Amino acid sequence: MPSLGKIEEFDPDSTNIDCYLERLEQYFVANGVPTDSTDRHKRRATLISVMGAKAYDVLSDLCSPSTPSQKTYAQLATI
């Protein structure tokens, strides 16, 4: 299924995280990505998939001892 728009990796040197998450939210709206539920986690999976390796490493450290995939999208956005 083709998607509308493009979300690049998060670059903390040139992008504000709040702006990045706002763009990601609009990507979800444009592509009909449903809000995460107890059995569906597309928003969390999308964030983890597009954020890039460096940002993921930082997020993993911040989530420790849990992993990012054990958190909700809302929790990750807050972290």
C-alpha positions in Angstrom: 0.0 0.0 0.0 1.6 3.3 -1.0 1.9 6.0 1.6 1.5 9.7 1.4 4.5 11.8 2.4 7.8 10.8 3.7 9.3 10.8 7.2 13.0 11.0 7.4 15.2 9.8 10.3 15.2 12.1 13.3 18.3 14.3 13.4 18.7 15.9 16.8 21.3 18.3 15.4 18.9 19.9 13.0 15.3 18.9 14.0 13.3 19.7 17.1 11.7 16.5 18.5 8.3 18.2 19.1 8.3 19.3 15.4 9.3 15.8 14.3 6.5 14.2 16.3 4.0 16.7 15.0 5.0 15.8 11.4 4.8 12.1 12.3 1.3 12.6 13.7 0.2 14.2 10.5 1.8 11.4 8.5 -0.4 9.0 10.6 -3.5 11.1 9.7 -2.7 11.3 6.0 -2.1 7.5 5.8 -5.0 6.4 8.0 -2.7 4.9 10.7 -5.1 4.0 13.6 -4.4 4.9 17.2 -2.6 2.1 18.9 -4.6 -0.3 21.0 -3.8 -3.2 23.3 -3.4 -5.5 20.3 -2.2 -3.2 17.5 0.8 -0.9 17.7 1.4 0.6 14.2 2.2 4.0 15.5 4.9 2.7 17.9 6.3 0.5 15.2 6.3 3.3 12.7 8.2 5.6 15.1 10.8 3.0 15.9 11.2 2.1 12.2 11.7 5.7 11.0 13.6 7.4 13.8 17.1 6.1 12.8 19.7 4.1 14.6 21.3 6.9 16.7 17.9 8.1 18.0 16.9 4.5 18.6 20.0 3.9 20.7 19.2 7.0 22.9 15.6 5.9 23.2 16.7 2.4 24.2 18.9 3.8 26.9 16.1 6.1 28.2 13.6 3.1 28.3 16.0 0.8 30.1 15.5 -1.7 31.6 12.5 -2.0 29.3 12.8 -1.9 25.5 11.1 0.7 23.3 8.8 -2.1 21.9 7.5 -2.7 25.4 6.3 0.9 25.6 3.3 2.6 24.0 3.6 5.2 21.3 2.4 7.8 23.8 5.0 6.8 26.3 7.8 6.9 23.7 6.7 10.3 22.5 6.9 11.5 26.1 10.3 9.9 26.7 
